[in-house]
Amino acid sequence: MKRIDRPEPPRVHAISHHNDETGELYYEYNGRRLVEVKVPKGTNYRYRFYSDGDICTSPLFQQIYLAVQEEKAVPVRIDFTLSPEAVCIDPERADREKAILGQVGRPLIYGVCGLYDILDDYLIDWFGNEWRWLSDEMEKDADGNLKVSIEVMIGPRAFIINCRPQFYRKHLGYEYHKPWESRPNTKAVQGWCSWEAYRREVTEKNVADVCDFLKDTFLPYGLEYVQIDDGYQKNPYGITPEHTLAEAWMAPTEAFPKGAKGIAETISARGLSPAIWMNSDVREYAPGPETPDCVLRHEDGTIIKAAWLTTPLDWKDETIERHFVPVLRAFREAGFKYIKIDALRHSFYDALGQAVREGLITSDEAERRFRRLHEVFRRELGDDFYLLVCWGIFTQTAGCADACRVATDANPDWNKIRMQITEQARWWHTQHVLFLNDPDHVCVRTKPSWGRALLSNVALTGGLMMLSDPIDSYDEERVYITQRCLPTLETMTAETGPLDIRYPAYAWTKVHGAAFKGDITTWNELTPEEVMIQAGAHKTMDDDHPFSCLWAFHIEQPFGKWCVAQRVANWPLKASTIPLENLGLDPKKDYLVFDFWKQEFLGTVTEKISVPELEYGCGQVLCFREKTGRPQFVASSRHVSMDAVSVKDISEKEGSLTLKLSLPEDTMENYFFFVPKGREIKEALGEGCLAKIESVKGELAVVSVKALEKDCELKLQF
């Protein structure tokens, strides 16, 4: 969690200022010129006075209106100035056949008519006339704010700019979202979780063996955490006259004779970061006369029974401080750096919710207690501790948790994998605004094509990636697939708007069960008809790309911009044609296209791209780079982002192209280059690596790089 020290932005209008002599027009908000309008001199235009554009008092919705009283439209420049944390964002969720948009960095995306100021929680968007970006990137002004300019053709037809202060907090209802006070940790998170690998049979030896395996296979590729789940603690655990919750969670057991502290030491000793799971439930309750009652009870004094909970705590302030705070402190002191706190949805919706239904407490009191619990999590763990709350989205956790699990338990079965991708899509508007979305642990011991699709999606969306398989499940193919998807990107949503509830929620724990029993050959194969039936009916089902099946991630790095599109067949996908503008790409430009998993160059496309049919569970990942007409880098085999991970810089001089790389030592990857007709690579040179021209076919050259050192350099001479 990152603390921010800024005043709360006001929920007021942007005030218009107009100079009749010069024609200057600007709208001021929160101490800066939010919107500046630059109309050609001598043009007669109309604009909206500030409060005249108020559509709604709460939440405040202001509309700016511009029109020119000329026979023909004239080009008008509009400058927007926002805080240093502003991003380009689509003010609406992806519509039919449009890709779900994500972004790494702060790219200006073709056709995306909105800007979101993260620190001010301010959304500004525009409609009504033809427009274009005037620069390729956001620019910093002298005060460190970000400035973006567009050109709009404005005539008598109105051009509309909408302004919505405190957008997530008031317009979308995430009341506790106050980014001027705190922001979630936006780092990429990847690790290994014991739950689906060993469930409650996990042992200290399992943990040591897994860590030894991970430090050789995945640690060099960015994997960081090892999280021990349910099974390490003393059972039953709970509150008695002799024992506290902290003692129960930290105590040695037969499976873990060194206790929770020993778990942390085992993991840390192998260069990995220790992470732990705990439940919000109490499995044993026998208070002595001196122990205040701390559980939820019916009016007759019997304990409230709630789904998945044995003895639900009442979460009064004194209960939290007496029984939960010592547990959090104990984990921190033991050396853990990450915690997953489970069953919170059942504590709130089922336990506290039942007390509300029976009139024992008010809805406001239930809300207050639940919010207070999250505030204590953060207070006791500290801002440097990674906090994942589980499961389901809690508006009450905004500003406290770094990550929130968006779906129920996953496993290697296709129904669960589809759930993970679909719920990522449903909650995409929260990604790295409110918290990092956690699709639940990732099982690679599934069918390889399913694993590829899921791992690609989690890596590109920047979701929390926690692998969860026994080490004997990682054969050569699955190790290779996983390494291509580590680390995940620091991706943020590039679209926003209300939660989409037009398709079924995939949270079928009571129907399908939460546990996957069996080896890697027993996953659930379905017919295409069964897949469609179980998906439910919604309006996109007959589209070429039904909801959650098409994504586009726009990546901006210091050395360039590109787009990575993923097609993921949550349902069988038809062979089809995708207009480039549906991916947020300019249809008038030429793009070089590369298929990552096939390691195949698809040539140059303009306006649209033809894509093949995909069986359910399969995926396709394509890279689009604007064609320059010069020799240029296209993609690599190292990472599914092609390549926001291993490429650190690209420099071009007359007759040469140089890539600065970061690779695990003693590994080999291929780098792909477009070489126009009439040019050829004369030599590939390596510094800290061995470089070799493997092949040249048409306009594509393949160069292999074997890293002798982590940081190395590849130089091509033309």
ChimeraX attribute file (.defattr): number of C-alpha atoms within 10 A of each C-alpha:
attribute: neighborCount
match mode: 1-to-1
recipient: residues
	/A:1	21
	/A:2	15
	/A:3	14
	/A:4	13
	/A:5	9
	/A:6	12
	/A:7	10
	/A:8	15
	/A:9	18
	/A:10	12
	/A:11	19
	/A:12	17
	/A:13	21
	/A:14	25
	/A:15	16
	/A:16	19
	/A:17	15
	/A:18	14
	/A:19	9
	/A:20	8
	/A:21	6
	/A:22	9
	/A:23	16
	/A:24	14
	/A:25	17
	/A:26	21
	/A:27	20
	/A:28	17
	/A:29	20
	/A:30	17
	/A:31	8
	/A:32	15
	/A:33	18
	/A:34	20
	/A:35	25
	/A:36	19
	/A:37	19
	/A:38	16
	/A:39	19
	/A:40	12
	/A:41	9
	/A:42	8
	/A:43	12
	/A:44	12
	/A:45	15
	/A:46	13
	/A:47	16
	/A:48	14
	/A:49	17
	/A:50	19
	/A:51	15
	/A:52	11
	/A:53	16
	/A:54	16
	/A:55	13
	/A:56	9
	/A:57	10
	/A:58	9
	/A:59	17
	/A:60	18
	/A:61	19
	/A:62	23
	/A:63	22
	/A:64	23
	/A:65	18
	/A:66	18
	/A:67	19
	/A:68	22
	/A:69	15
	/A:70	13
	/A:71	8
	/A:72	11
	/A:73	16
	/A:74	17
	/A:75	17
	/A:76	19
	/A:77	20
	/A:78	19
	/A:79	18
	/A:80	19
	/A:81	24
	/A:82	28
	/A:83	20
	/A:84	18
	/A:85	13
	/A:86	23
	/A:87	25
	/A:88	27
	/A:89	29
	/A:90	25
	/A:91	21
	/A:92	16
	/A:93	22
	/A:94	22
	/A:95	12
	/A:96	16
	/A:97	18
	/A:98	22
	/A:99	26
	/A:100	28
	/A:101	29
	/A:102	28
	/A:103	28
	/A:104	22
	/A:105	17
	/A:106	19
	/A:107	20
	/A:108	25
	/A:109	26
	/A:110	17
	/A:111	16
	/A:112	21
	/A:113	21
	/A:114	23
	/A:115	25
	/A:116	25
	/A:117	23
	/A:118	23
	/A:119	23
	/A:120	23
	/A:121	22
	/A:122	21
	/A:123	24
	/A:124	25
	/A:125	20
	/A:126	19
	/A:127	13
	/A:128	13
	/A:129	14
	/A:130	11
	/A:131	18
	/A:132	15
	/A:133	19
	/A:134	14
	/A:135	11
	/A:136	12
	/A:137	18
	/A:138	19
	/A:139	14
	/A:140	15
	/A:141	12
	/A:142	6
	/A:143	8
	/A:144	11
	/A:145	16
	/A:146	20
	/A:147	19
	/A:148	23
	/A:149	20
	/A:150	16
	/A:151	18
	/A:152	20
	/A:153	19
	/A:154	25
	/A:155	20
	/A:156	15
	/A:157	14
	/A:158	17
	/A:159	20
	/A:160	17
	/A:161	18
	/A:162	19
	/A:163	23
	/A:164	22
	/A:165	25
	/A:166	29
	/A:167	26
	/A:168	26
	/A:169	20
	/A:170	18
	/A:171	17
	/A:172	14
	/A:173	14
	/A:174	19
	/A:175	14
	/A:176	17
	/A:177	25
	/A:178	22
	/A:179	27
	/A:180	18
	/A:181	15
	/A:182	19
	/A:183	24
	/A:184	23
	/A:185	21
	/A:186	20
	/A:187	15
	/A:188	20
	/A:189	25
	/A:190	24
	/A:191	26
	/A:192	25
	/A:193	28
	/A:194	28
	/A:195	24
	/A:196	23
	/A:197	21
	/A:198	18
	/A:199	18
	/A:200	15
	/A:201	13
	/A:202	19
	/A:203	21
	/A:204	21
	/A:205	12
	/A:206	17
	/A:207	21
	/A:208	16
	/A:209	13
	/A:210	19
	/A:211	25
	/A:212	15
	/A:213	16
	/A:214	23
	/A:215	16
	/A:216	11
	/A:217	16
	/A:218	22
	/A:219	22
	/A:220	17
	/A:221	22
	/A:222	18
	/A:223	25
	/A:224	23
	/A:225	27
	/A:226	28
	/A:227	27
	/A:228	27
	/A:229	23
	/A:230	17
	/A:231	20
	/A:232	28
	/A:233	23
	/A:234	18
	/A:235	12
	/A:236	10
	/A:237	20
	/A:238	22
	/A:239	21
	/A:240	14
	/A:241	12
	/A:242	9
	/A:243	13
	/A:244	17
	/A:245	19
	/A:246	20
	/A:247	18
	/A:248	19
	/A:249	22
	/A:250	20
	/A:251	17
	/A:252	18
	/A:253	18
	/A:254	12
	/A:255	18
	/A:256	21
	/A:257	14
	/A:258	17
	/A:259	21
	/A:260	25
	/A:261	20
	/A:262	17
	/A:263	26
	/A:264	24
	/A:265	17
	/A:266	20
	/A:267	24
	/A:268	17
	/A:269	12
	/A:270	16
	/A:271	15
	/A:272	21
	/A:273	21
	/A:274	25
	/A:275	27
	/A:276	23
	/A:277	21
	/A:278	19
	/A:279	16
	/A:280	19
	/A:281	19
	/A:282	17
	/A:283	15
	/A:284	15
	/A:285	18
	/A:286	13
	/A:287	16
	/A:288	12
	/A:289	8
	/A:290	7
	/A:291	12
	/A:292	11
	/A:293	15
	/A:294	21
	/A:295	18
	/A:296	22
	/A:297	20
	/A:298	14
	/A:299	12
	/A:300	6
	/A:301	8
	/A:302	10
	/A:303	15
	/A:304	20
	/A:305	16
	/A:306	18
	/A:307	13
	/A:308	14
	/A:309	20
	/A:310	15
	/A:311	23
	/A:312	27
	/A:313	24
	/A:314	22
	/A:315	25
	/A:316	18
	/A:317	14
	/A:318	12
	/A:319	17
	/A:320	19
	/A:321	13
	/A:322	15
	/A:323	18
	/A:324	21
	/A:325	19
	/A:326	17
	/A:327	20
	/A:328	20
	/A:329	15
	/A:330	18
	/A:331	22
	/A:332	18
	/A:333	12
	/A:334	17
	/A:335	19
	/A:336	25
	/A:337	21
	/A:338	22
	/A:339	24
	/A:340	21
	/A:341	17
	/A:342	20
	/A:343	18
	/A:344	22
	/A:345	20
	/A:346	21
	/A:347	24
	/A:348	21
	/A:349	15
	/A:350	20
	/A:351	27
	/A:352	29
	/A:353	20
	/A:354	20
	/A:355	22
	/A:356	17
	/A:357	13
	/A:358	12
	/A:359	12
	/A:360	15
	/A:361	14
	/A:362	15
	/A:363	14
	/A:364	10
	/A:365	13
	/A:366	21
	/A:367	15
	/A:368	15
	/A:369	19
	/A:370	22
	/A:371	20
	/A:372	17
	/A:373	24
	/A:374	19
	/A:375	17
	/A:376	18
	/A:377	24
	/A:378	21
	/A:379	13
	/A:380	16
	/A:381	22
	/A:382	15
	/A:383	18
	/A:384	12
	/A:385	20
	/A:386	21
	/A:387	26
	/A:388	24
	/A:389	25
	/A:390	25
	/A:391	22
	/A:392	20
	/A:393	20
	/A:394	19
	/A:395	16
	/A:396	21
	/A:397	26
	/A:398	27
	/A:399	24
	/A:400	28
	/A:401	26
	/A:402	26
	/A:403	29
	/A:404	28
	/A:405	27
	/A:406	27
	/A:407	26
	/A:408	19
	/A:409	23
	/A:410	26
	/A:411	26
	/A:412	28
	/A:413	20
	/A:414	22
	/A:415	22
	/A:416	23
	/A:417	23
	/A:418	25
	/A:419	23
	/A:420	28
	/A:421	21
	/A:422	23
	/A:423	23
	/A:424	24
	/A:425	23
	/A:426	20
	/A:427	18
	/A:428	28
	/A:429	27
	/A:430	22
	/A:431	27
	/A:432	23
	/A:433	22
	/A:434	26
	/A:435	26
	/A:436	30
	/A:437	30
	/A:438	28
	/A:439	28
	/A:440	26
	/A:441	25
	/A:442	26
	/A:443	27
	/A:444	27
	/A:445	26
	/A:446	24
	/A:447	21
	/A:448	16
	/A:449	16
	/A:450	25
	/A:451	24
	/A:452	24
	/A:453	25
	/A:454	25
	/A:455	26
	/A:456	27
	/A:457	24
	/A:458	25
	/A:459	26
	/A:460	29
	/A:461	29
	/A:462	29
	/A:463	29
	/A:464	26
	/A:465	27
	/A:466	24
	/A:467	26
	/A:468	27
	/A:469	25
	/A:470	20
	/A:471	15
	/A:472	9
	/A:473	17
	/A:474	17
	/A:475	11
	/A:476	8
	/A:477	9
	/A:478	18
	/A:479	14
	/A:480	14
	/A:481	22
	/A:482	22
	/A:483	20
	/A:484	23
	/A:485	25
	/A:486	29
	/A:487	28
	/A:488	29
	/A:489	25
	/A:490	20
	/A:491	24
	/A:492	28
	/A:493	24
	/A:494	31
	/A:495	24
	/A:496	25
	/A:497	17
	/A:498	15
	/A:499	13
	/A:500	13
	/A:501	9
	/A:502	12
	/A:503	16
	/A:504	13
	/A:505	14
	/A:506	18
	/A:507	19
	/A:508	15
	/A:509	13
	/A:510	7
	/A:511	7
	/A:512	11
	/A:513	10
	/A:514	16
	/A:515	15
	/A:516	18
	/A:517	11
	/A:518	9
	/A:519	12
	/A:520	16
	/A:521	9
	/A:522	13
	/A:523	18
	/A:524	12
	/A:525	12
	/A:526	12
	/A:527	10
	/A:528	12
	/A:529	11
	/A:530	10
	/A:531	19
	/A:532	16
	/A:533	10
	/A:534	11
	/A:535	19
	/A:536	12
	/A:537	13
	/A:538	13
	/A:539	11
	/A:540	16
	/A:541	16
	/A:542	11
	/A:543	12
	/A:544	19
	/A:545	26
	/A:546	22
	/A:547	26
	/A:548	22
	/A:549	23
	/A:550	26
	/A:551	25
	/A:552	26
	/A:553	27
	/A:554	25
	/A:555	23
	/A:556	18
	/A:557	16
	/A:558	9
	/A:559	12
	/A:560	12
	/A:561	19
	/A:562	21
	/A:563	26
	/A:564	26
	/A:565	23
	/A:566	24
	/A:567	22
	/A:568	30
	/A:569	24
	/A:570	30
	/A:571	23
	/A:572	21
	/A:573	24
	/A:574	16
	/A:575	13
	/A:576	13
	/A:577	12
	/A:578	19
	/A:579	18
	/A:580	22
	/A:581	16
	/A:582	23
	/A:583	28
	/A:584	21
	/A:585	26
	/A:586	18
	/A:587	17
	/A:588	12
	/A:589	12
	/A:590	18
	/A:591	23
	/A:592	22
	/A:593	23
	/A:594	24
	/A:595	20
	/A:596	22
	/A:597	17
	/A:598	11
	/A:599	14
	/A:600	14
	/A:601	21
	/A:602	13
	/A:603	13
	/A:604	15
	/A:605	19
	/A:606	15
	/A:607	15
	/A:608	16
	/A:609	14
	/A:610	10
	/A:611	14
	/A:612	11
	/A:613	14
	/A:614	18
	/A:615	16
	/A:616	21
	/A:617	24
	/A:618	22
	/A:619	25
	/A:620	20
	/A:621	24
	/A:622	25
	/A:623	25
	/A:624	25
	/A:625	21
	/A:626	20
	/A:627	17
	/A:628	12
	/A:629	11
	/A:630	12
	/A:631	24
	/A:632	20
	/A:633	21
	/A:634	24
	/A:635	31
	/A:636	24
	/A:637	20
	/A:638	25
	/A:639	26
	/A:640	30
	/A:641	29
	/A:642	27
	/A:643	21
	/A:644	24
	/A:645	20
	/A:646	22
	/A:647	22
	/A:648	16
	/A:649	16
	/A:650	18
	/A:651	11
	/A:652	14
	/A:653	8
	/A:654	7
	/A:655	12
	/A:656	16
	/A:657	19
	/A:658	19
	/A:659	21
	/A:660	16
	/A:661	21
	/A:662	17
	/A:663	23
	/A:664	18
	/A:665	16
	/A:666	12
	/A:667	14
	/A:668	17
	/A:669	16
	/A:670	20
	/A:671	23
	/A:672	23
	/A:673	21
	/A:674	25
	/A:675	22
	/A:676	15
	/A:677	11
	/A:678	6
	/A:679	13
	/A:680	16
	/A:681	17
	/A:682	11
	/A:683	13
	/A:684	20
	/A:685	17
	/A:686	19
	/A:687	15
	/A:688	18
	/A:689	24
	/A:690	17
	/A:691	24
	/A:692	17
	/A:693	18
	/A:694	12
	/A:695	12
	/A:696	16
	/A:697	9
	/A:698	11
	/A:699	16
	/A:700	20
	/A:701	21
	/A:702	18
	/A:703	20
	/A:704	21
	/A:705	27
	/A:706	20
	/A:707	24
	/A:708	18
	/A:709	17
	/A:710	17
	/A:711	17
	/A:712	21
	/A:713	24
	/A:714	23
	/A:715	19
	/A:716	22
	/A:717	15
	/A:718	15
